[in-house]
Amino acid sequence: MSDVDVTDDRVMRGFPPPPEQRVAAEQAYSDPRLTHWYMQHARQVSPTADVSSRQQPVLALPEEPLDLDAVRVGKADGTAWTVREMLAGACVDGMLVLREGRIVYERYLRGMTPETPHLSQSITKAVTSCVVAGLVEAGSLAVGDAVAAHVPELAHSAYRDATVRHLLDMTVAIRYEDDLDRPQYDGARLCRLQGVQPALADDEPGSAYDFATTTRTEGGHGALFHYVSLNTIVLGWVMERATGLSVPELVRRHLWSRLGAEHDAYLLLDGAGSAQLDGGLACSLRDLARFGLMLAQGGRLDGVQVVPERWLDDVRRNGDKAAFAAAAETWGGDYAGCSYRSCFWVRELADHTVFSAVGWLGQRVYVNQEAGVVIAMFSSSPQELYEEWGAHVFQSCEDLAVVLA
């Protein structure tokens, strides 16, 4: 519905909304204007499950505001822009900066408010990692567990010899093309099963669960970094079988209820009720910042150990650079020198290590423990801009951390 004006108050308003102003979930990623609307309103048109923070004390975030709008920060190409120009250029919907746990900068743009739940896309994977950490600590799961031991339905798929560690590190040897723009590729098929792209005439019915059982092996597990969003959905399936609890309940129990979250979050579901752990968590910006603050403080928040510190130390120190380098043809350039560990992107710089949770179209939780800086960001950048500006934004976050250190 390319004629929908998503800035118009009549979008999905009215009882019922007039046909020319309705948005269907399957259109979510077909038009940048619809994508921008969907990122802040997914619950209105997609099936979801609550991740409740009710009846939990809210963690206060003291404020020491600084005027950072005119601060100049670098881009990956050696040029510079102001923070204000970065927000506009990268189509940022909201950005919050913490220094030593205090809010020094907070901006909402493009229709977003402090209460708005915004899709975090693949930051959801990092959230999943922190839930797995809790299950490992509780003895419900081990990173060396065979996937098929928990989910026998996967015994004849690409996951038959894979372990939980392979899922976490994206080193499953699977024949899979994670491309959303080509209908014949696996990533686009997954989006159709999740209801955020229109189904094709020859698509078979099913869910992400069904899709996973049909995958095939290519190569050997553990040798090559291969970013496959389906892996994290399979990880959710393993978590559910290991505990007998649903993914939304696991996220609530092991993480969200312990963050001092100010607002309820939610998870997108597919038609079979499978939680979209590849990118379906929506939350407020301040709660995303609380998640980042917990990471920056070694898993602790308000005196409570939310995520085991050794899990986050492992993230920072034990990424497989060789597996990542083996995928240099795909993940070189902007990601050169990185590793990927337990659903976090890790980059070792001259005097510090940064780890980040990153999501499609510009979602980011940047954690610089040495500087005491956390940057939480929601965006709805068109795909071509996201690919162009992603490395610039990382460099800008680095420079801003130096300014604040």
N, C-alpha and C positions, 0 to 999 in steps of 0.2 A: 504494500500500500504506500507507494512512493510519494503520494501527494499529502500524507499526513504531516502536519506541522507540529513537531513535538514540543515546540515552545508555546503552543497555544493551550490555554487552560482547559480547552474542551477535549483534549486527548484523554480518552477513557473516562470522561466525566459525563454524568447524566444517568438517567434511570429508564432505559438503558442508554449507553452512549450512542449517538447517531452512527450509522454504518461507516461513513467517511472518516470518522475519528477513532475507529477501533484499531487496536494493535493486537495481533496474535503472536503467541510465543514463537511460532515457527518463523516469524519475520525478524526475530531479535537481532540476527547478525547479517541481515541482507542489505541494510542501508545504515550508514553511520549515524543518521539522525535517530533512527529507531533504536540502534544500539545504545546511544546516549540515554534515551528514555528508559530502556529496559534495565540498564545497569542500576538505576535507582528505583525501579518499579516492578522488578521481576515477579514479585509475589502476586501482583494483580492478574497475571496471565499464565503462570506456571504453577504446577503442584509443588508444595513445599512442606517442610516439617520444622517445627519450632526447635530452637536451641535456647532454652530458657535461662535467664539470670534472675528470675523472680525470687524474692525473699532472701537475697544475698546482699550484704553490705557493699556499697559502692566505694571503690578506691578513689579517694580524692586526688586530683592532679593540680597541685598549686600552680599559680600563674605568675610569671615574671616576664611580661611581654616586651619584646624588642621589635623595633621597626627594621625588618629585614628586606622589605620590598625592593629597595634600591641597591642592595648589596650585589656586587658583581661576582659571579661564579663562573668557572670554566666549563667549556664543552669538550667533548672528546677530540675534536679537530683542532684544538688549541685556541679557538676563539672564545669569547665570553658573552654572557648576557646577564641581565639582572634577574633576581628571583621572580619579580613580577613578570618579566618577559618569559621566563621558563614556564610559569603557570599558564600563560596564554598559549605559548608555542606548543606545549605538550598536552594541551586540552585537559588540564588538571581540574577535577571536580572538587577536591578538598585536599589540603595538606596541613599536617600538624608536626611541629618539631619540639622534641623534648631535650632539655639539657639537664642532666643529673635529676631526672624525674620531674622537672618543672616545665610547664608549657611556656615556650618563648615565642612561638609563632603558630597561628591557627587561621586558616583561610578557607572559606566555602564559596564556591563559584558554580555557575552553570546549573542553578536550580537546587543544589545540594544544601542541606541544613545540618546542624549538629545532631539532629534526631534521625536523619535519613539513613536507612540501611542500604549500603552500596555493595554490589557484587565484588568480591575480592579476587575472582578468577583463581589462578593457580597458587595464590597465597594459601588457599584451602589445603593444598598438599602439605605445606609446612605445619598448618594446624593439625592435620592428620598425623604427621610425624610426632608431634608432642603428645597426642593421645596414645600412639603406639608406645612411646617412652613410658607412659604410666602403666600400660598393660604389661610391658616387660618388667618394670619394677615390681608389679604385683604378682608376677609369675604366671600370668595368663597366656603369655606369648613369649617366644624367643626369636631373635633376629635370624637364627640359624634354622628355624622351622621350615620344613618343606611346605610350599603353598598347597599342594595337592593333598597333604596329610590333613589339612583343615577343610579343604573344599575338594572332595573326590570328583566332583563334576569336571574339574580341570585336569584330570589325569591324562587326557589325550589331547591336550592343547599345548601351546607354547610354554605354559606355566608348569608343565608336569614335573620338571626337575629344578624349577626355580625356588629360591628361598625368600623369606621376608626381607632379608638384606638386599637381594637383587631388586625387589619392588621398590624399596626405599631409595636406592641409589640409581635407579633407572639403568640397570645393567642386565635386564632380561633380554635374552637372545630371541627376538620376536620379529617376524616379518610384518612390518607395520609402517605406514606412511602417515604421520601426524600432521596433515595439511587440511585446513578447513575450507580452502578456496577451490579445491578440486573435488567434484562430487564423487568420483570413482575411488578416492583415497579413503583410508580407514578413519582418519580424524573427522572427515565430513560425515561419514556414515555414523560415527558415534554421536555427532551433533544431531543427526536426524532421529536416532533412537531416543535422544534426550528431549526431542521436541523443539529444538531451537533452530532448526533448518527444515525447509519443506521436504516431505518425503518424496522419493522418486517412484515412478510407476512400478518399477521392478523390485523395489525394496521388500525384503521379507520382514514379517512382523517379528518383534522380539524386544529385548532389553539389553542393557549393557552386560548383564549376567550371561545372556544367551550368546552375545557377541564374543565374550571372553572364551567360551568353550570351543569356538571355531578357529581360534588363532593357531598359527603354525610357527615352529622354531626356525630360526635362521642364525647359524653360528653357535657359539658357546656362551653360556651365562657367565657374567662377571668380567668379560674381556673388553667390552665396548660400551661407552655411554650412549644410550639411545633413548631420547626423551619420548615417552609414550604415555599419554594421559590415562589410557585404559589401565595402566599398572596401578594407579592409586585407587581406582574403583575396585580392582581386584583386592587390593590391600584392605579396603573396607569390608569386602565379603569375608576375608580371612578373619578380621577383627570380630565380625558378627558371629561367625561360627565358633570362634574360640571362647566367646563370652556369653553367647545366648542373648545379647542385647543389640538393639538397633544402633546404627552409626550416630544418628542425632542424639540418642541417649548417652552414648559413649563420649561424644564431644562435650555434652553438657556436664556429665559426671566428672570426667577427668581433666577438663580444661575450663570451659566457659564459666561454670559456677565458681571457679577459684580465681578468676582474674579481677574480681571486683568490678565486673562489667556493669555499665550504666543502662544498657538496653538489651533486650532480647535480640538474638541473631536468628537466622534461619538457613536451612539447606534446601537447595533445589533437589527434586526427585525425578526419576524417569517414570515411565508408565508402569513399571513393576515395583515401584517403591524403592529402587536402588538410589542411595544418596550420591549426588554428583560430587564426589570427593576430588575429582579432577579440577573443579573450579566453581562450585556451587554455593559457597558460604557467603552470606551477605551480613554485614554488621555496620555499626556506626564508626566514624573516623576516630573518635576518642577511644572506643573499645579496641580498635585495631592498634592504636598507640599503646594501650595498656598491654596488649599482647607483646608488642615490641619491647616495652620496658621490662617485662618479665624475662625476655630473652637476654637483654642487656645486663640484667642483674644475676646472670648465671642460673636462671630458672626460678628465682625467688621473687616474691611480691608481697609486700606488707608483712614480712616475717614468715611467710609460708612458702615451702619448697613446692612449687607447682609442677615443675618438670625437673627430673634429676639433673644435677649439675654435670654429672659425667656424660650424660647424653649430649649436652650442648658442647662440652669440651671435645667430644668425639666428632661432632659436626665441624668444629673449627680446625681440628688437627688431622683427621684421618680420611679426608676425601681422596679418592683414587685419581690422581692427576694423570696417570698413564692411561686409564680407561677414558678419561675425558680427552686427552690429547689424541687418542686413536680415532676420535670423532671430529678432528680438527676441520675436516672439509665442510662439515655442517655447522660446527660450533666454534670456529676460529673467530678472528676479527674481534668483535665487541666482547666476546667471552674468552679470549686468549688468556691462558694462565689461570683460569678458574678450575675449581673442582665442584662436584655436586655430591652432597652427603646428606642422607636422610631428608631429602626434599628441600634442602637449602642450597643456595648458590654461595660459594665461598671464594673469596679473592684475597690472596696474600699480597700485601703491598710492602713498601720499604720498611716501615716501622710499626705496622699493625696489620691485623687481619679483620676483614669485614665479612659478615655473613648477612645474607638478605633472603627474604621471601619475595618472589616476583610473580606478577600475574599479567596475563595477556591484556593488551591495550593500556598498560601503564600503571598497574597496581604495584605497590612497593612497600615493604617494611625494611628499611636500611638500619643496620645495627652496627655501631662503632663503639665497642666497649672501652677502648683506650681513651676516646674523646668524651665518653659519657653521653653520646648523642644518638637519638633514635628519630628517624623520619618516617612518618606514615603518610601514604599518598594514595588517593583514588583518582583515576582518570577514565575517560572514555574516548581515547584517541582513535581516529580512523587508522586502519591497519597500516597504510602506507606511512603515516606519520609516526606510528609506534615503532616501526622498523627503523625509521630514520633517526628518531630522537632518543631511543632507549639508552644508548651508550652515553649520550650527552647528559641525560638526567642523572645517571650514575656518577659521572664526573662532577656534576653540580652538587650532588649530595656530599661527595667527598670534600669539595672545597668549602661547603657550608659547615661541615663538621670541623674543619681546620679553623674557620672564623670563630666558631663557638667554643673550641677546646680551651 
